[in-house]
Amino acid sequence: MTELSPKWGKLPAEVYTQIKKREWDHPKHLKERLLNQRQFPIEISLLPPSGNQVLDNMMHFKNFINQWDKYPQQEWINWQEKTLNKVGQQRIPTKLILKNRTELFEFLGPEVQQEVHKWEKTIQPLMIFEKRFYPVLINHLSTIQQLTVQQSTSIISILKQLYPFMGTGSYLRTLPLQGIDTKFLENNKVLISALLDVLHNGAITKAGGLLNWLGCLESTKGWLMVKPLCKKAQSALAELPILQMDQHTLMKYELPANNILVVENIQSGLALPQLPDSIAVFGGGNNVSWLSAPWLKQKKVGYWGDIDSWGLKILSQAKMHCPHIHTLMMDEETLYKYHKSMTKELESYHDLPAHLNPAEKKVFTILQSGKYDDNRLEQERLPNDYILTKLQNWLSNY
C-alpha cells in the first residue's frame, strides 16, 4: 500500500525549510553562526529509503532521485551506490553538506545573500574604526538591520564625541554633539552603550550604564495625574484644577492635603467627587513605586482600583510601598453587589499577591474560582452614589 506522506526521501524544498527555520529564522542560532559558535559542516540526512520502502512508493522514490539529480549545486550532495533489497543497485542521495557560511547563505538564496551583504556594508565603517566591535554588532543584529551606512558613520561620530561626565546635570537629548541629531543617539542608546563599553574597557557597565557614565539625568517618566478635590487643595496648587507629575517629583514633593486618594485609572480619577482636604493621584496603573515617599507616612492614604487579578496585584504592590494604605471598593461586598456588571479578563495573573490582607486574598481567590460568570469588575462600572458613599465613609471612619 502506497504511503501518502513517506517518512523517507527528503526533497529539496523540505531540506530548505528545515535549514532556513533552524539557521536563519532562529535569531539565537543565526547570531551563533555569525560568531562562529556553531560548527560546520551542516549535514542533513536525506533519509534514503530501504528496498521495501521503495517498492511501497515507487513514485516518491523516482521523484526523490529526480529532484536531487537536477539540483544545481551537486557539490553539496553526497551520493552513494546502494544495493536495495528487491530493487537492486541504485545511486541514491544520502546527505546535503554545507561546509561554511558562504555555502549556507548561497543555499538559502538570493534574498538572504542580499540581506547579509547589506549587513556587511552597514557595519563596515564600524569595523574599520574598531575590529573588536564585531561581536557587539552581531549581538545587536536587529538594530543593525534598521541602520543605513550613513547612520553607521554617524555612530562613529557619536563614539568620538562622548566622554565621561560630559552631560553632568543635563539630559541625554541636550548633549552638545556636533553634526548629530541627539534623538538618533537616544534611539540607538543600547547599541552605542555596548560599543562604548568596548572602547573604554567596560567603563560604561562599571558606571551602571550610559547615563551614569555621562553624568546625565534620567528622563522623566511614569507620569501621573494630580487633581485637588477641594478648594483649599486647589488654592495650594496655584489654582490648577488638574496637573501632571512624574513619579520622581511625587516622591519628593508633598501634596498639600491630609487625604491622598490613589486611583488606578484615568477616567475614574477624572470623575471623582469633591472631598474635603483631599487630593487624588490617578492614571498610573502599576506605577506605584512613588507610594514609598516618606511624606506619605503622615497622610491618610486610600487606594481604589479594578477588581480583577491585575488590579489586586497592583494593590499588593501599593501596600508593599505604603503599608498603611486603606483599600477602597475592592472588597467582596462590592463584588457581590455589582457582579452583574462584571466583564471577562482576557489574560489573568494567577499567583496570589503577597501583600494582600486575608479579605483581599479571598476576593482574588473568588475571581480565580469561577464563582461568577466573569472575573473582572472595572472601576467605571460602579455607580456614582455608591462611590461617593464609600469615599465619605473612608474620610469619616479611618
N, C-alpha and C positions, 0 to 999 in steps of 0.2 A: 504494500500500500504506500502511495507517494505521500511524503511529509509535506504539509502545507508551508511550514516555516522551518526548514532544516537548521539544526544547531551546528552545522559544519559548513565549511566553504565560505568564508567571509569574502564579500565582494568589495571592490574599491570604495564605493560610497559608504559602506558600513565602517571600514577602517578609517576613512577620512573623518567621519562623525566622531568616532571613538577618540582619535588623536586630537582633534580640534577641541573637543569637550575637556579633555584631560590636560592639554598643554597650552591652549590659547584662551579658552573661555574661563579657565580657573585662575584668577589673579595671583594667588599664592604660588601656584606651580609655575606660572609664566615668569614671575619675578625670580624664583629659584633657578629657572632655566637660564635667564639672562645673567644671573650672578654665578653661573657655573656650579650651582649647588645640587643640580640633578645630573646624574651621569648619562653620558652617551655610551654606546648607541641605544636608540629606541628600537626595540624589537617587538613586533606584533605578530603573533601566530595567526596564520590564515585558516587554521583549523582544517587541515587536509583530511579527506574522508577515508574511511575503510572501504574495502571492496563491497561489503554488504550495503553500506550507506549509498554507494554509487548506484548499485542495482536498484535500490529503493527509490532513487530520484535522479535518473539519468539526465533529465532536462536541466536540473540545477547544476549537476556536475559539468555539463557542456558549457553552460553559461559562466560558471566559475572559471574554468580553464580559458575560455574565450576572452573574458573581460581582462584577466590578468595578462594574457598573451598580447593584448593590444595596448596594455598600459605603457605610456610613453617612456617613463624612467625605469627601464628594465634593470638598471644597475642597483636599484633599491630592492629588487625582488630576488628571493632565494628560491631556486627551482631544484627539485630532486627527482631522479628516476626512481620510481617505486613499482614494485610488483604487487598488485592488489588481487586479493582472493576473488576468483571467478571473472576478473576483468583483465588481468594480465599486466604487462609493462605499460606504465604511464609516466609522463613527465608532468609533475604537479608542483604548483607554487606553495611553499610552506611558510615563508615569513616575509614581512616587509621590514627592512632595516634602514634606519636613518642615522647616519654616523655623526652629524654635527648640527649646529644651529642653522647654518646656511641651507642644508638639505631639509631640515624641518620646516623652515619658512617657505622654501620653494614648494614643498609638498602641500602646505596649507593654502597656497595660491596667490595670485597677483594682488588681491586686496590686502592680505596680510603683509606681503612684501612691501607694498606701498606705505602701509601704516608704520612698519618697522623703519623704513627709510625716513619717514617724517620724524620719528623719534630721534633717530641718529643725527639728522640735520639740526633738530631743535637743541639737542644737548651738546653739539659740537663746540660752540663758543665756550660753554661752561667747562667742558673737558679740556680745552686748550688752556683756559685760565687756571684750572687745578684738577689734575688727574685723579686725585683722591675723592673727588665728588661722585664718581661713578656709582658706588653702592647706594648713596643717598638718593641720587636721581632715579635709580631703578625702584627703590622702595617708595618713591613718591610718583610712581608712573602715572597714576590717574591725574595728577596735576600737570605733569609733563605733556600729556595728551592734549591738554587745553591750551598750551602755550605756542606762540609763534617764535621764529628765530629772533625777531626783533625784541620780543619780550624776554627771551633768554639773555640777550645782550643787556637789557635793562636791569636784570637781576645782578649781573656782574657790576654794573654801575652802583647799585644799592650796596652790594657787599663791600665795595671800595670805600663808600662814604660813611658807613655805620661804625661807631666806636663806642666803648664803654661810657655810660653816663652822659651821652650827648643830649639825651632828652629829659634830663632831670627837671621835675616839676611841670612837665608838659605832656600832652597826649601824643600817641604814635602818629596820628594824622597831621600833627603840627611840626614834625621834624623838618629842619631846613635842608632838604635834599635838592640838589641841583639837577634840573632836567628830568625829574622823576615825579610822576603822579603818586602821592602818598596813599591814595586808595589802592593802587596796584600793590604797594608794599603790604597794606593791611589784608588784602585778598589772598596774598601768597605768603602770609606770615609763617605758616608752618614749614614750608619748603625753605624759605630764606633762613629761618632759625636753624634748621638742620645743616644747611650749607655753612653758615657762620660757625656752627659748632665744630665743623671740620677745620675751618681756617684758624680758629682760636683754641684748638686743642681741648674742646669740651667745656669752655668757659661759660657758654650760654646755659648748658644743663646745670653746671655747678651754681650758677646765679639763680636758678629756679625759673628760667625762661627768658625770652627775648625782652619783655618789658622791664624786668628787673635788671637785666644786663645794661639796657639803655637808660635805666632810671626813669622810664615813662610811667605816667599814671594809668591805672586801669580805666578803660572806657566805662561810662555809666551804663548800668544795665539793671534789669529787674525793676522796671517802673511800676509804681502802684498809684492808684487814685486816692486822694485825701479829700474828704468832704466834711466841713463843720456841720453839725446837726442842730446848732442853736446860735442865736445872735452873738452871744458872748464869745464863743469859739471863733465865729466868723470875723468878729472885730479884731481878735488877736492874730488872725491870719490875713491882715491887711484888707479885710472885707471881701476877700476872694471866696466865691461860692463853691469852687472846686479847684483843685490843683493836682499836679503830679509830682511825686518824689521818687528818686531811685532808692534802692534798699540801703545803700551806704549812707545816704543822707538821713534816712529814717533811723538808722542805728544811732546816730549822733544827735539828732535834733528832737528835743522833747516837744511833743504836741501839746498845745495849751488847753487841755481839758482833763478832767479826772476820770472820765469813762472813755475807753477806747474800744470801739466795736470793729472787729475784723470780719470781713465778708468775702467769701471765695470769689464770687462772680461780679462782673461789672454791672449788669442790668439790675441785679438785686441791690447792689450798693446805691445806684442812682435813685432807686425807688424808695429808699429808707425814709421814714417819717422824722419829724423834728423830735429831738430828745434833749433834755436839759444837760448842760455841762458835758457834752459828748462830741466826739469826732469819729468818723468812720474811715477805715482804711480798707480798700477793696480792689478786686480785679487782679490780684497777684497769683491766683491759682495756687500752685505748690511752692511759690516763692514766699516762704515763711521764716527764713533764717533771721530776718530782721527782728523777729519777736524775742530774740535773746538780748535786745537792747537794755542796758542797765536801768534807764529811766522808766521802763515799763513795770519794774518791781513795785513802784509806788502807785500804780494805777489799777483801776478795776478794768479788767480786760475780758471781753466776750468774743466768742468765735461762732460763726454760723456759715455752714457750707452745705453742699448737696448731700443727701443721704444716699450714698452709693459706696462701692468698695473704695474707689479712689478718693472720694470726699472724706471718708473715715481714715484713710491712710494719711491724707494731708492734715486732718485734725490731730492724729497721733504725732506727726512731726511738729505741729504747732505747740502741743503740750510738752514735747521734749525741750523746746526752746523757752517756753514760758509756762512752767508747771502750774501756776495759779490761775490759768485761763479758765473761763467758765463756758461750757458748751451750750449753745442755744439752738433749739428746734432741730436737733439731730438725735432725737430720742425715740423710744418705742411708742410713746403716746402720739407723737406727730406722724410717725409711720403708719400706725393703725388708723388714725383719724382721716388721713388723706391717701390711703393706699390705692384708691380708685384712680388717682391722678398719676400713678407711677408709670414709668416707661422702661424700656429694655436697655440695660447697659451692655453694649456690644462686646466689650472686652473687659473682664473683671480682674481685679487684683485679688489674689487668693490667700496670701499669707496674713494671718491675724496680726494687725498692727500692735506693736509692743506697748505703746504708752496710753492706750485707751483704758478707761475705768471699766469695772465689770458690766455696768449697764450699757456702755457703748460697745463693748465686745459682744454683748448679747445681740445688739442691733446688727452688727457685722455678720454674726452667725445666722440670724434670721434671713438676711439678704442672700446668703450663700445657700441656705437650705431649700429655697424654692417655695417657701410658705405662701408667698403671693405670686401671682402670675408673672409679674415683672419684678425688677430688682433695683430700680432707681427712682428716687423722689427728688426732683430738682427743686432748688430754692424758689424758682419762678412759679412753681405750681401751688404755692401756699397763698391763701387769701390775705389781703392787707390787714383786715381786722384781727386775724389770728397773729400775724407778725407784730402788730402794734401792742397787743396784749402781752405777748411773751417778752418783748423788749422792755415794756414798762415794769413787768414783774421782776425782770433782771435788775433794773435800776433800783427798785424798791427793796428787794429781799436779800440781795447778796452783797 
